[in-house]
């Protein structure tokens, strides 16, 4: 019997590149950087708003309307949409099965319900913002 157990060699930096599921997992975890960025951006926006200076606030708003920031916001929206929202909606029937009598509700109804509620809430928010 060997005294040294076999330890499989594994790269410390690229272990997730061997499996497609690991790649998707790491991409999903990268959203934490976007969450941190938007947290900083919100705190900065509140600080500029609290400064009671219209020039500082207008400067902040104009910086957010630049082409680069609009592209970043669009990228972040699509990234969150495809790597967070859609997989979670697909997972929802397993996370919260709905029992009707003795049977459980088919998963497709739960997923469709999530998309309907998402569309209604988005339309309501757009209506409140004056977009619709």
Secondary structure by P-SEA (a helix, b strand, c coil): cccccccccccccccccccaaaaaaaaaacaaaaaaaaaaaaaaaaaaaacccaaaaaaaaaaaacaaaaaaaaaaaaaaaacccaaaaaaccccbbbbcccccccaaaaaaaaaaaaaaaaaaaaaaaccc
